[in-house]
Amino acid sequence: MARASGNKPEVKAKKRRKSIVKYFREVVSELKKVTWPNRKELINSTVAAIVFIIIFAIVVGLIDLILGQLLKLIT
């Protein structure tokens, strides 16, 4: 038995387009509500993150060095 619903794909496509448009409108609306940092806050946050990463890398490097030396003593 053949289906006589030739419009279903068109209806689904229209609903999909409407939902995509609605999604992007909501995204733009939410982005307008965001309090963006000013230049000074952005620079301070960036510097803090870079300093933290450098300190963390040094700590991990030291732990690696110490454990490497301990393994050399054991073997």
mmJSON file of the N, C-alpha and C atoms, coordinates in Angstrom:
{"data_MODEL":{"atom_site":{
"group_PDB":["ATOM","ATOM","ATOM","ATOM","ATOM","ATOM","ATOM","ATOM","ATOM","ATOM","ATOM","ATOM","ATOM","ATOM","ATOM","ATOM","ATOM","ATOM","ATOM","ATOM","ATOM","ATOM","ATOM","ATOM","ATOM","ATOM","ATOM","ATOM","ATOM","ATOM","ATOM","ATOM","ATOM","ATOM","ATOM","ATOM","ATOM","ATOM","ATOM","ATOM","ATOM","ATOM","ATOM","ATOM","ATOM","ATOM","ATOM","ATOM","ATOM","ATOM","ATOM","ATOM","ATOM","ATOM","ATOM","ATOM","ATOM","ATOM","ATOM","ATOM","ATOM","ATOM","ATOM","ATOM","ATOM","ATOM","ATOM","ATOM","ATOM","ATOM","ATOM","ATOM","ATOM","ATOM","ATOM","ATOM","ATOM","ATOM","ATOM","ATOM","ATOM","ATOM","ATOM","ATOM","ATOM","ATOM","ATOM","ATOM","ATOM","ATOM","ATOM","ATOM","ATOM","ATOM","ATOM","ATOM","ATOM","ATOM","ATOM","ATOM","ATOM","ATOM","ATOM","ATOM","ATOM","ATOM","ATOM","ATOM","ATOM","ATOM","ATOM","ATOM","ATOM","ATOM","ATOM","ATOM","ATOM","ATOM","ATOM","ATOM","ATOM","ATOM","ATOM","ATOM","ATOM","ATOM","ATOM","ATOM","ATOM","ATOM","ATOM","ATOM","ATOM","ATOM","ATOM","ATOM","ATOM","ATOM","ATOM","ATOM","ATOM","ATOM","ATOM","ATOM","ATOM","ATOM","ATOM","ATOM","ATOM","ATOM","ATOM","ATOM","ATOM","ATOM","ATOM","ATOM","ATOM","ATOM","ATOM","ATOM","ATOM","ATOM","ATOM","ATOM","ATOM","ATOM","ATOM","ATOM","ATOM","ATOM","ATOM","ATOM","ATOM","ATOM","ATOM","ATOM","ATOM","ATOM","ATOM","ATOM","ATOM","ATOM","ATOM","ATOM","ATOM","ATOM","ATOM","ATOM","ATOM","ATOM","ATOM","ATOM","ATOM","ATOM","ATOM","ATOM","ATOM","ATOM","ATOM","ATOM","ATOM","ATOM","ATOM","ATOM","ATOM","ATOM","ATOM","ATOM","ATOM","ATOM","ATOM","ATOM","ATOM","ATOM","ATOM","ATOM","ATOM","ATOM","ATOM","ATOM","ATOM","ATOM","ATOM","ATOM","ATOM"],
"id":[1,2,3,4,5,6,7,8,9,10,11,12,13,14,15,16,17,18,19,20,21,22,23,24,25,26,27,28,29,30,31,32,33,34,35,36,37,38,39,40,41,42,43,44,45,46,47,48,49,50,51,52,53,54,55,56,57,58,59,60,61,62,63,64,65,66,67,68,69,70,71,72,73,74,75,76,77,78,79,80,81,82,83,84,85,86,87,88,89,90,91,92,93,94,95,96,97,98,99,100,101,102,103,104,105,106,107,108,109,110,111,112,113,114,115,116,117,118,119,120,121,122,123,124,125,126,127,128,129,130,131,132,133,134,135,136,137,138,139,140,141,142,143,144,145,146,147,148,149,150,151,152,153,154,155,156,157,158,159,160,161,162,163,164,165,166,167,168,169,170,171,172,173,174,175,176,177,178,179,180,181,182,183,184,185,186,187,188,189,190,191,192,193,194,195,196,197,198,199,200,201,202,203,204,205,206,207,208,209,210,211,212,213,214,215,216,217,218,219,220,221,222,223,224,225],
"type_symbol":["N","C","C","N","C","C","N","C","C","N","C","C","N","C","C","N","C","C","N","C","C","N","C","C","N","C","C","N","C","C","N","C","C","N","C","C","N","C","C","N","C","C","N","C","C","N","C","C","N","C","C","N","C","C","N","C","C","N","C","C","N","C","C","N","C","C","N","C","C","N","C","C","N","C","C","N","C","C","N","C","C","N","C","C","N","C","C","N","C","C","N","C","C","N","C","C","N","C","C","N","C","C","N","C","C","N","C","C","N","C","C","N","C","C","N","C","C","N","C","C","N","C","C","N","C","C","N","C","C","N","C","C","N","C","C","N","C","C","N","C","C","N","C","C","N","C","C","N","C","C","N","C","C","N","C","C","N","C","C","N","C","C","N","C","C","N","C","C","N","C","C","N","C","C","N","C","C","N","C","C","N","C","C","N","C","C","N","C","C","N","C","C","N","C","C","N","C","C","N","C","C","N","C","C","N","C","C","N","C","C","N","C","C","N","C","C","N","C","C","N","C","C","N","C","C"],
"label_atom_id":["N","CA","C","N","CA","C","N","CA","C","N","CA","C","N","CA","C","N","CA","C","N","CA","C","N","CA","C","N","CA","C","N","CA","C","N","CA","C","N","CA","C","N","CA","C","N","CA","C","N","CA","C","N","CA","C","N","CA","C","N","CA","C","N","CA","C","N","CA","C","N","CA","C","N","CA","C","N","CA","C","N","CA","C","N","CA","C","N","CA","C","N","CA","C","N","CA","C","N","CA","C","N","CA","C","N","CA","C","N","CA","C","N","CA","C","N","CA","C","N","CA","C","N","CA","C","N","CA","C","N","CA","C","N","CA","C","N","CA","C","N","CA","C","N","CA","C","N","CA","C","N","CA","C","N","CA","C","N","CA","C","N","CA","C","N","CA","C","N","CA","C","N","CA","C","N","CA","C","N","CA","C","N","CA","C","N","CA","C","N","CA","C","N","CA","C","N","CA","C","N","CA","C","N","CA","C","N","CA","C","N","CA","C","N","CA","C","N","CA","C","N","CA","C","N","CA","C","N","CA","C","N","CA","C","N","CA","C","N","CA","C","N","CA","C","N","CA","C","N","CA","C","N","CA","C","N","CA","C","N","CA","C"],
"label_alt_id":[null,null,null,null,null,null,null,null,null,null,null,null,null,null,null,null,null,null,null,null,null,null,null,null,null,null,null,null,null,null,null,null,null,null,null,null,null,null,null,null,null,null,null,null,null,null,null,null,null,null,null,null,null,null,null,null,null,null,null,null,null,null,null,null,null,null,null,null,null,null,null,null,null,null,null,null,null,null,null,null,null,null,null,null,null,null,null,null,null,null,null,null,null,null,null,null,null,null,null,null,null,null,null,null,null,null,null,null,null,null,null,null,null,null,null,null,null,null,null,null,null,null,null,null,null,null,null,null,null,null,null,null,null,null,null,null,null,null,null,null,null,null,null,null,null,null,null,null,null,null,null,null,null,null,null,null,null,null,null,null,null,null,null,null,null,null,null,null,null,null,null,null,null,null,null,null,null,null,null,null,null,null,null,null,null,null,null,null,null,null,null,null,null,null,null,null,null,null,null,null,null,null,null,null,null,null,null,null,null,null,null,null,null,null,null,null,null,null,null,null,null,null,null,null,null],
"label_comp_id":["MET","MET","MET","ALA","ALA","ALA","ARG","ARG","ARG","ALA","ALA","ALA","SER","SER","SER","GLY","GLY","GLY","ASN","ASN","ASN","LYS","LYS","LYS","PRO","PRO","PRO","GLU","GLU","GLU","VAL","VAL","VAL","LYS","LYS","LYS","ALA","ALA","ALA","LYS","LYS","LYS","LYS","LYS","LYS","ARG","ARG","ARG","ARG","ARG","ARG","LYS","LYS","LYS","SER","SER","SER","ILE","ILE","ILE","VAL","VAL","VAL","LYS","LYS","LYS","TYR","TYR","TYR","PHE","PHE","PHE","ARG","ARG","ARG","GLU","GLU","GLU","VAL","VAL","VAL","VAL","VAL","VAL","SER","SER","SER","GLU","GLU","GLU","LEU","LEU","LEU","LYS","LYS","LYS","LYS","LYS","LYS","VAL","VAL","VAL","THR","THR","THR","TRP","TRP","TRP","PRO","PRO","PRO","ASN","ASN","ASN","ARG","ARG","ARG","LYS","LYS","LYS","GLU","GLU","GLU","LEU","LEU","LEU","ILE","ILE","ILE","ASN","ASN","ASN","SER","SER","SER","THR","THR","THR","VAL","VAL","VAL","ALA","ALA","ALA","ALA","ALA","ALA","ILE","ILE","ILE","VAL","VAL","VAL","PHE","PHE","PHE","ILE","ILE","ILE","ILE","ILE","ILE","ILE","ILE","ILE","PHE","PHE","PHE","ALA","ALA","ALA","ILE","ILE","ILE","VAL","VAL","VAL","VAL","VAL","VAL","GLY","GLY","GLY","LEU","LEU","LEU","ILE","ILE","ILE","ASP","ASP","ASP","LEU","LEU","LEU","ILE","ILE","ILE","LEU","LEU","LEU","GLY","GLY","GLY","GLN","GLN","GLN","LEU","LEU","LEU","LEU","LEU","LEU","LYS","LYS","LYS","LEU","LEU","LEU","ILE","ILE","ILE","THR","THR","THR"],
"label_asym_id":["A","A","A","A","A","A","A","A","A","A","A","A","A","A","A","A","A","A","A","A","A","A","A","A","A","A","A","A","A","A","A","A","A","A","A","A","A","A","A","A","A","A","A","A","A","A","A","A","A","A","A","A","A","A","A","A","A","A","A","A","A","A","A","A","A","A","A","A","A","A","A","A","A","A","A","A","A","A","A","A","A","A","A","A","A","A","A","A","A","A","A","A","A","A","A","A","A","A","A","A","A","A","A","A","A","A","A","A","A","A","A","A","A","A","A","A","A","A","A","A","A","A","A","A","A","A","A","A","A","A","A","A","A","A","A","A","A","A","A","A","A","A","A","A","A","A","A","A","A","A","A","A","A","A","A","A","A","A","A","A","A","A","A","A","A","A","A","A","A","A","A","A","A","A","A","A","A","A","A","A","A","A","A","A","A","A","A","A","A","A","A","A","A","A","A","A","A","A","A","A","A","A","A","A","A","A","A","A","A","A","A","A","A","A","A","A","A","A","A","A","A","A","A","A","A"],
"label_entity_id":["1","1","1","1","1","1","1","1","1","1","1","1","1","1","1","1","1","1","1","1","1","1","1","1","1","1","1","1","1","1","1","1","1","1","1","1","1","1","1","1","1","1","1","1","1","1","1","1","1","1","1","1","1","1","1","1","1","1","1","1","1","1","1","1","1","1","1","1","1","1","1","1","1","1","1","1","1","1","1","1","1","1","1","1","1","1","1","1","1","1","1","1","1","1","1","1","1","1","1","1","1","1","1","1","1","1","1","1","1","1","1","1","1","1","1","1","1","1","1","1","1","1","1","1","1","1","1","1","1","1","1","1","1","1","1","1","1","1","1","1","1","1","1","1","1","1","1","1","1","1","1","1","1","1","1","1","1","1","1","1","1","1","1","1","1","1","1","1","1","1","1","1","1","1","1","1","1","1","1","1","1","1","1","1","1","1","1","1","1","1","1","1","1","1","1","1","1","1","1","1","1","1","1","1","1","1","1","1","1","1","1","1","1","1","1","1","1","1","1","1","1","1","1","1","1"],
"label_seq_id":[1,1,1,2,2,2,3,3,3,4,4,4,5,5,5,6,6,6,7,7,7,8,8,8,9,9,9,10,10,10,11,11,11,12,12,12,13,13,13,14,14,14,15,15,15,16,16,16,17,17,17,18,18,18,19,19,19,20,20,20,21,21,21,22,22,22,23,23,23,24,24,24,25,25,25,26,26,26,27,27,27,28,28,28,29,29,29,30,30,30,31,31,31,32,32,32,33,33,33,34,34,34,35,35,35,36,36,36,37,37,37,38,38,38,39,39,39,40,40,40,41,41,41,42,42,42,43,43,43,44,44,44,45,45,45,46,46,46,47,47,47,48,48,48,49,49,49,50,50,50,51,51,51,52,52,52,53,53,53,54,54,54,55,55,55,56,56,56,57,57,57,58,58,58,59,59,59,60,60,60,61,61,61,62,62,62,63,63,63,64,64,64,65,65,65,66,66,66,67,67,67,68,68,68,69,69,69,70,70,70,71,71,71,72,72,72,73,73,73,74,74,74,75,75,75],
"pdbx_PDB_ins_code":[null,null,null,null,null,null,null,null,null,null,null,null,null,null,null,null,null,null,null,null,null,null,null,null,null,null,null,null,null,null,null,null,null,null,null,null,null,null,null,null,null,null,null,null,null,null,null,null,null,null,null,null,null,null,null,null,null,null,null,null,null,null,null,null,null,null,null,null,null,null,null,null,null,null,null,null,null,null,null,null,null,null,null,null,null,null,null,null,null,null,null,null,null,null,null,null,null,null,null,null,null,null,null,null,null,null,null,null,null,null,null,null,null,null,null,null,null,null,null,null,null,null,null,null,null,null,null,null,null,null,null,null,null,null,null,null,null,null,null,null,null,null,null,null,null,null,null,null,null,null,null,null,null,null,null,null,null,null,null,null,null,null,null,null,null,null,null,null,null,null,null,null,null,null,null,null,null,null,null,null,null,null,null,null,null,null,null,null,null,null,null,null,null,null,null,null,null,null,null,null,null,null,null,null,null,null,null,null,null,null,null,null,null,null,null,null,null,null,null,null,null,null,null,null,null],
"Cartn_x":[0.851,0.0,0.903,0.719,1.54,1.018,1.937,1.556,1.295,0.318,-0.04,0.475,1.491,1.997,3.242,3.065,4.175,4.708,3.972,4.372,5.179,5.266,5.955,7.423,8.196,9.59,9.704,8.796,8.827,8.511,7.537,7.151,8.297,8.95,10.08,11.226,11.481,12.555,12.259,11.007,10.635,10.779,10.356,10.491,11.957,12.778,14.204,14.827,14.476,15.003,14.566,13.302,12.797,13.516,13.788,14.466,15.916,16.566,17.941,17.976,17.054,16.986,16.696,15.774,15.442,16.666,17.411,18.614,19.606,19.893,20.864,20.355,19.059,18.506,18.706,18.496,18.696,20.167,21.057,22.491,22.871,22.411,22.712,22.141,20.938,20.307,21.13,21.611,22.412,23.766,24.366,25.659,25.548,24.389,24.187,24.135,23.774,23.677,25.026,26.027,27.331,28.034,28.642,29.484,30.91,31.374,32.695,33.75,34.928,35.986,36.563,37.004,37.676,39.122,39.867,41.232,42.121,42.021,42.876,42.562,41.287,40.895,41.361,41.248,41.664,43.167,43.945,45.4,45.775,45.153,45.457,45.128,44.0,43.61,44.56,44.952,45.867,47.225,47.74,49.036,48.951,47.877,47.715,47.69,46.995,46.926,48.291,49.022,50.348,51.306,51.274,52.138,51.802,50.521,50.112,50.603,50.49,50.937,52.441,53.196,54.653,55.022,54.397,54.676,54.319,53.173,52.742,53.71,54.19,55.141,56.453,56.902,58.133,57.956,56.819,56.556,56.53,55.835,55.769,57.157,57.923,59.286,60.171,60.053,60.846,60.449,59.168,58.713,59.254,59.219,59.744,61.237,61.967,63.411,63.718,63.015,63.239,62.906,61.763,61.392,62.353,62.836,63.823,65.11,65.56,66.781,66.578,65.397,65.109,65.107,64.567,64.57,65.978,66.84,68.236,68.937,68.628,69.238,68.763,67.528,66.961,67.525,67.706,68.139,69.623],
"Cartn_y":[-1.17,0.0,1.241,2.108,3.305,4.395,5.161,6.277,7.514,8.277,9.486,10.727,10.556,11.696,12.259,12.924,13.51,14.774,15.38,16.643,16.46,15.264,15.063,15.491,15.126,15.591,17.112,17.765,19.227,19.842,19.269,19.785,19.601,18.436,18.183,19.14,19.405,20.319,21.73,22.16,23.496,23.586,22.533,22.53,22.557,21.806,21.769,23.149,23.802,25.146,26.126,26.037,26.939,26.699,25.436,25.15,25.618,25.516,26.0,27.515,28.197,29.659,30.075,29.384,29.683,29.497,28.43,28.162,29.318,29.756,30.829,32.162,32.411,33.625,33.592,32.426,32.299,32.448,31.93,32.078,33.549,34.285,35.717,36.445,36.087,36.71,36.477,35.251,34.941,35.647,35.747,36.42,37.91,38.496,39.904,40.107,39.064,39.153,38.979,38.504,38.21,39.502,39.486,40.602,40.264,40.901,40.602,41.343,40.746,41.419,42.579,43.599,44.691,44.279,45.132,44.788,44.454,45.239,45.019,43.671,43.359,42.078,40.904,41.066,40.013,39.765,40.836,40.702,40.067,40.507,39.936,38.444,38.064,36.65,35.82,36.363,35.653,35.457,36.51,36.415,35.401,35.436,34.485,33.051,32.814,31.465,31.001,31.883,31.522,31.231,32.056,31.831,30.489,30.202,28.926,27.753,27.848,26.771,26.566,27.648,27.54,26.881,27.321,26.726,25.245,24.904,23.506,22.67,23.209,22.491,22.257,23.249,23.092,22.0,22.009,20.992,19.599,19.44,18.136,17.719,18.654,18.354,17.907,18.574,18.182,16.794,16.521,15.19,14.135,14.412,13.485,13.266,14.326,14.231,13.4,13.668,12.939,11.457,11.164,9.76,9.053,9.753,9.178,8.829,9.722,9.458,8.298,8.218,7.105,5.773,5.753,4.524,4.118,5.091,4.778,4.155,4.627,4.062,2.631,2.361,1.036,0.025,0.414,-0.545,-0.616],
"Cartn_z":[0.0,0.0,0.0,-0.925,-1.041,-0.118,0.375,1.251,0.408,0.803,0.064,0.775,1.578,2.355,1.681,0.58,-0.153,0.492,1.407,2.022,3.304,3.834,5.109,5.081,4.065,4.057,4.017,3.293,3.223,4.576,5.271,6.586,7.569,7.528,8.42,8.128,6.855,6.478,6.974,6.866,7.347,8.854,9.567,11.027,11.427,10.7,10.998,10.786,9.677,9.411,10.484,10.887,11.925,13.243,13.568,14.832,14.792,13.634,13.507,13.645,12.976,13.072,14.508,15.162,16.56,17.448,17.224,18.014,17.898,16.682,16.497,17.043,16.975,17.587,19.096,19.706,21.148,21.517,20.672,20.918,20.907,19.91,19.821,21.025,21.431,22.595,23.854,24.041,25.23,25.184,23.999,23.889,24.195,23.956,24.298,25.804,26.552,28.01,28.709,27.985,28.578,28.971,30.147,30.566,30.15,29.098,28.572,29.382,29.586,30.344,29.539,30.287,29.585,29.318,28.664,28.247,29.44,30.509,31.68,32.341,32.499,33.098,32.233,30.931,30.013,30.102,30.138,30.244,31.574,32.672,33.986,34.032,33.499,33.492,32.631,31.5,30.61,31.264,31.89,32.572,33.708,34.483,35.585,35.059,33.969,33.399,32.904,32.239,31.726,32.873,33.921,35.087,35.732,35.901,36.491,35.649,34.345,33.456,33.571,33.625,33.756,35.082,36.172,37.487,37.48,36.939,36.89,36.052,34.935,34.084,34.825,35.595,36.375,37.425,38.12,39.148,38.521,37.416,36.749,36.266,35.731,35.288,36.435,37.581,38.748,39.245,39.284,39.702,38.741,37.453,36.455,36.663,36.906,37.125,38.365,39.453,40.706,40.531,39.938,39.739,38.784,37.785,36.865,37.58,38.459,39.229,40.197,40.816,41.723,40.967,39.78,38.989,38.585,38.309,37.985,39.184,40.392,41.594,41.83,41.525,41.757,40.759,39.522,38.498,38.358],
"occupancy":[1.0,1.0,1.0,1.0,1.0,1.0,1.0,1.0,1.0,1.0,1.0,1.0,1.0,1.0,1.0,1.0,1.0,1.0,1.0,1.0,1.0,1.0,1.0,1.0,1.0,1.0,1.0,1.0,1.0,1.0,1.0,1.0,1.0,1.0,1.0,1.0,1.0,1.0,1.0,1.0,1.0,1.0,1.0,1.0,1.0,1.0,1.0,1.0,1.0,1.0,1.0,1.0,1.0,1.0,1.0,1.0,1.0,1.0,1.0,1.0,1.0,1.0,1.0,1.0,1.0,1.0,1.0,1.0,1.0,1.0,1.0,1.0,1.0,1.0,1.0,1.0,1.0,1.0,1.0,1.0,1.0,1.0,1.0,1.0,1.0,1.0,1.0,1.0,1.0,1.0,1.0,1.0,1.0,1.0,1.0,1.0,1.0,1.0,1.0,1.0,1.0,1.0,1.0,1.0,1.0,1.0,1.0,1.0,1.0,1.0,1.0,1.0,1.0,1.0,1.0,1.0,1.0,1.0,1.0,1.0,1.0,1.0,1.0,1.0,1.0,1.0,1.0,1.0,1.0,1.0,1.0,1.0,1.0,1.0,1.0,1.0,1.0,1.0,1.0,1.0,1.0,1.0,1.0,1.0,1.0,1.0,1.0,1.0,1.0,1.0,1.0,1.0,1.0,1.0,1.0,1.0,1.0,1.0,1.0,1.0,1.0,1.0,1.0,1.0,1.0,1.0,1.0,1.0,1.0,1.0,1.0,1.0,1.0,1.0,1.0,1.0,1.0,1.0,1.0,1.0,1.0,1.0,1.0,1.0,1.0,1.0,1.0,1.0,1.0,1.0,1.0,1.0,1.0,1.0,1.0,1.0,1.0,1.0,1.0,1.0,1.0,1.0,1.0,1.0,1.0,1.0,1.0,1.0,1.0,1.0,1.0,1.0,1.0,1.0,1.0,1.0,1.0,1.0,1.0,1.0,1.0,1.0,1.0,1.0,1.0],
"B_iso_or_equiv":[0.0,0.0,0.0,0.0,0.0,0.0,0.0,0.0,0.0,0.0,0.0,0.0,0.0,0.0,0.0,0.0,0.0,0.0,0.0,0.0,0.0,0.0,0.0,0.0,0.0,0.0,0.0,0.0,0.0,0.0,0.0,0.0,0.0,0.0,0.0,0.0,0.0,0.0,0.0,0.0,0.0,0.0,0.0,0.0,0.0,0.0,0.0,0.0,0.0,0.0,0.0,0.0,0.0,0.0,0.0,0.0,0.0,0.0,0.0,0.0,0.0,0.0,0.0,0.0,0.0,0.0,0.0,0.0,0.0,0.0,0.0,0.0,0.0,0.0,0.0,0.0,0.0,0.0,0.0,0.0,0.0,0.0,0.0,0.0,0.0,0.0,0.0,0.0,0.0,0.0,0.0,0.0,0.0,0.0,0.0,0.0,0.0,0.0,0.0,0.0,0.0,0.0,0.0,0.0,0.0,0.0,0.0,0.0,0.0,0.0,0.0,0.0,0.0,0.0,0.0,0.0,0.0,0.0,0.0,0.0,0.0,0.0,0.0,0.0,0.0,0.0,0.0,0.0,0.0,0.0,0.0,0.0,0.0,0.0,0.0,0.0,0.0,0.0,0.0,0.0,0.0,0.0,0.0,0.0,0.0,0.0,0.0,0.0,0.0,0.0,0.0,0.0,0.0,0.0,0.0,0.0,0.0,0.0,0.0,0.0,0.0,0.0,0.0,0.0,0.0,0.0,0.0,0.0,0.0,0.0,0.0,0.0,0.0,0.0,0.0,0.0,0.0,0.0,0.0,0.0,0.0,0.0,0.0,0.0,0.0,0.0,0.0,0.0,0.0,0.0,0.0,0.0,0.0,0.0,0.0,0.0,0.0,0.0,0.0,0.0,0.0,0.0,0.0,0.0,0.0,0.0,0.0,0.0,0.0,0.0,0.0,0.0,0.0,0.0,0.0,0.0,0.0,0.0,0.0,0.0,0.0,0.0,0.0,0.0,0.0],
"pdbx_formal_charge":[null,null,null,null,null,null,null,null,null,null,null,null,null,null,null,null,null,null,null,null,null,null,null,null,null,null,null,null,null,null,null,null,null,null,null,null,null,null,null,null,null,null,null,null,null,null,null,null,null,null,null,null,null,null,null,null,null,null,null,null,null,null,null,null,null,null,null,null,null,null,null,null,null,null,null,null,null,null,null,null,null,null,null,null,null,null,null,null,null,null,null,null,null,null,null,null,null,null,null,null,null,null,null,null,null,null,null,null,null,null,null,null,null,null,null,null,null,null,null,null,null,null,null,null,null,null,null,null,null,null,null,null,null,null,null,null,null,null,null,null,null,null,null,null,null,null,null,null,null,null,null,null,null,null,null,null,null,null,null,null,null,null,null,null,null,null,null,null,null,null,null,null,null,null,null,null,null,null,null,null,null,null,null,null,null,null,null,null,null,null,null,null,null,null,null,null,null,null,null,null,null,null,null,null,null,null,null,null,null,null,null,null,null,null,null,null,null,null,null,null,null,null,null,null,null],
"auth_seq_id":[1,1,1,2,2,2,3,3,3,4,4,4,5,5,5,6,6,6,7,7,7,8,8,8,9,9,9,10,10,10,11,11,11,12,12,12,13,13,13,14,14,14,15,15,15,16,16,16,17,17,17,18,18,18,19,19,19,20,20,20,21,21,21,22,22,22,23,23,23,24,24,24,25,25,25,26,26,26,27,27,27,28,28,28,29,29,29,30,30,30,31,31,31,32,32,32,33,33,33,34,34,34,35,35,35,36,36,36,37,37,37,38,38,38,39,39,39,40,40,40,41,41,41,42,42,42,43,43,43,44,44,44,45,45,45,46,46,46,47,47,47,48,48,48,49,49,49,50,50,50,51,51,51,52,52,52,53,53,53,54,54,54,55,55,55,56,56,56,57,57,57,58,58,58,59,59,59,60,60,60,61,61,61,62,62,62,63,63,63,64,64,64,65,65,65,66,66,66,67,67,67,68,68,68,69,69,69,70,70,70,71,71,71,72,72,72,73,73,73,74,74,74,75,75,75],
"auth_comp_id":["MET","MET","MET","ALA","ALA","ALA","ARG","ARG","ARG","ALA","ALA","ALA","SER","SER","SER","GLY","GLY","GLY","ASN","ASN","ASN","LYS","LYS","LYS","PRO","PRO","PRO","GLU","GLU","GLU","VAL","VAL","VAL","LYS","LYS","LYS","ALA","ALA","ALA","LYS","LYS","LYS","LYS","LYS","LYS","ARG","ARG","ARG","ARG","ARG","ARG","LYS","LYS","LYS","SER","SER","SER","ILE","ILE","ILE","VAL","VAL","VAL","LYS","LYS","LYS","TYR","TYR","TYR","PHE","PHE","PHE","ARG","ARG","ARG","GLU","GLU","GLU","VAL","VAL","VAL","VAL","VAL","VAL","SER","SER","SER","GLU","GLU","GLU","LEU","LEU","LEU","LYS","LYS","LYS","LYS","LYS","LYS","VAL","VAL","VAL","THR","THR","THR","TRP","TRP","TRP","PRO","PRO","PRO","ASN","ASN","ASN","ARG","ARG","ARG","LYS","LYS","LYS","GLU","GLU","GLU","LEU","LEU","LEU","ILE","ILE","ILE","ASN","ASN","ASN","SER","SER","SER","THR","THR","THR","VAL","VAL","VAL","ALA","ALA","ALA","ALA","ALA","ALA","ILE","ILE","ILE","VAL","VAL","VAL","PHE","PHE","PHE","ILE","ILE","ILE","ILE","ILE","ILE","ILE","ILE","ILE","PHE","PHE","PHE","ALA","ALA","ALA","ILE","ILE","ILE","VAL","VAL","VAL","VAL","VAL","VAL","GLY","GLY","GLY","LEU","LEU","LEU","ILE","ILE","ILE","ASP","ASP","ASP","LEU","LEU","LEU","ILE","ILE","ILE","LEU","LEU","LEU","GLY","GLY","GLY","GLN","GLN","GLN","LEU","LEU","LEU","LEU","LEU","LEU","LYS","LYS","LYS","LEU","LEU","LEU","ILE","ILE","ILE","THR","THR","THR"],
"auth_asym_id":["A","A","A","A","A","A","A","A","A","A","A","A","A","A","A","A","A","A","A","A","A","A","A","A","A","A","A","A","A","A","A","A","A","A","A","A","A","A","A","A","A","A","A","A","A","A","A","A","A","A","A","A","A","A","A","A","A","A","A","A","A","A","A","A","A","A","A","A","A","A","A","A","A","A","A","A","A","A","A","A","A","A","A","A","A","A","A","A","A","A","A","A","A","A","A","A","A","A","A","A","A","A","A","A","A","A","A","A","A","A","A","A","A","A","A","A","A","A","A","A","A","A","A","A","A","A","A","A","A","A","A","A","A","A","A","A","A","A","A","A","A","A","A","A","A","A","A","A","A","A","A","A","A","A","A","A","A","A","A","A","A","A","A","A","A","A","A","A","A","A","A","A","A","A","A","A","A","A","A","A","A","A","A","A","A","A","A","A","A","A","A","A","A","A","A","A","A","A","A","A","A","A","A","A","A","A","A","A","A","A","A","A","A","A","A","A","A","A","A","A","A","A","A","A","A"],
"auth_atom_id":["N","CA","C","N","CA","C","N","CA","C","N","CA","C","N","CA","C","N","CA","C","N","CA","C","N","CA","C","N","CA","C","N","CA","C","N","CA","C","N","CA","C","N","CA","C","N","CA","C","N","CA","C","N","CA","C","N","CA","C","N","CA","C","N","CA","C","N","CA","C","N","CA","C","N","CA","C","N","CA","C","N","CA","C","N","CA","C","N","CA","C","N","CA","C","N","CA","C","N","CA","C","N","CA","C","N","CA","C","N","CA","C","N","CA","C","N","CA","C","N","CA","C","N","CA","C","N","CA","C","N","CA","C","N","CA","C","N","CA","C","N","CA","C","N","CA","C","N","CA","C","N","CA","C","N","CA","C","N","CA","C","N","CA","C","N","CA","C","N","CA","C","N","CA","C","N","CA","C","N","CA","C","N","CA","C","N","CA","C","N","CA","C","N","CA","C","N","CA","C","N","CA","C","N","CA","C","N","CA","C","N","CA","C","N","CA","C","N","CA","C","N","CA","C","N","CA","C","N","CA","C","N","CA","C","N","CA","C","N","CA","C","N","CA","C","N","CA","C","N","CA","C","N","CA","C","N","CA","C","N","CA","C"],
"pdbx_PDB_model_num":[1,1,1,1,1,1,1,1,1,1,1,1,1,1,1,1,1,1,1,1,1,1,1,1,1,1,1,1,1,1,1,1,1,1,1,1,1,1,1,1,1,1,1,1,1,1,1,1,1,1,1,1,1,1,1,1,1,1,1,1,1,1,1,1,1,1,1,1,1,1,1,1,1,1,1,1,1,1,1,1,1,1,1,1,1,1,1,1,1,1,1,1,1,1,1,1,1,1,1,1,1,1,1,1,1,1,1,1,1,1,1,1,1,1,1,1,1,1,1,1,1,1,1,1,1,1,1,1,1,1,1,1,1,1,1,1,1,1,1,1,1,1,1,1,1,1,1,1,1,1,1,1,1,1,1,1,1,1,1,1,1,1,1,1,1,1,1,1,1,1,1,1,1,1,1,1,1,1,1,1,1,1,1,1,1,1,1,1,1,1,1,1,1,1,1,1,1,1,1,1,1,1,1,1,1,1,1,1,1,1,1,1,1,1,1,1,1,1,1,1,1,1,1,1,1]
}}}
